[in-house]
Amino acid sequence: MAAFAGLVNGLCQAHIIGVVWGGFLAKYMLAVGIFILALGLGSLIPIRKNYLQHALIYQQMSAAVLGIFGPWIILYAGTQFPLPISGIIAALSIFVLGFVGGMEFPLISELTRLDSDSSFSFANLMSFDYAGMSLATLLFPLFLLRLFGVFPASIIACAINLIVAAEILYYFKDQIIPKKIIVGLIALFGVGLLVFITVSGSLEELAGKWITS
């Protein structure tokens, strides 16, 4: 689920970059390349074994924030700032999203290794990761983009990130301290997401005005 959501968010931002700057295919592939590079670099960060569960929850919540605001940052930069400033902002946005997404892999890998009750192996983890990303590459262009559009698709991906964070909290509920603060943060993010969904129609109109202005 997390890999699926991460790649959907990356594809949303790549799509916006292709639309705003023109030369759609070249810009789209460049943005995806930056995202994949950042995923790899994020997976190389050293992981401390203390509070792995907390780190993974915060990573998912950070990915949700970056995923939901990233397309708007890129759109605003591309329509309001000249090159190369707008290009740098867009590249940084998708790079940070990919880097934070890449941090997920070593965190889950280490948690799986330390959890004696887990039946997951490293190969299982890789399989689920690739399966989620493959599913994203199919569902984003054929289903999410066609039926919902870019911005609702990013909202769906961010909701998945919050669901993953809640699942981690539930699974490791005996090891996570303080639980109340994290539950409160997840609930706050959920409420914020609902508000964002409520006003998304007006935001879509604003996006159209930015592009045509």
Secondary structure as GFF3:
##gff-version 3
##sequence-region A 1 213
A	DSSP	alpha_helix	2	21	.	.	.	ID=ss1
A	DSSP	alpha_helix	24	42	.	.	.	ID=ss2
A	DSSP	alpha_helix	52	80	.	.	.	ID=ss3
A	DSSP	alpha_helix	85	114	.	.	.	ID=ss4
A	DSSP	alpha_helix	122	139	.	.	.	ID=ss5
A	DSSP	pi_helix	140	144	.	.	.	ID=ss6
A	DSSP	alpha_helix	145	147	.	.	.	ID=ss7
A	DSSP	alpha_helix	150	171	.	.	.	ID=ss8
A	DSSP	alpha_helix	179	198	.	.	.	ID=ss9
A	DSSP	alpha_helix	200	212	.	.	.	ID=ss10
###
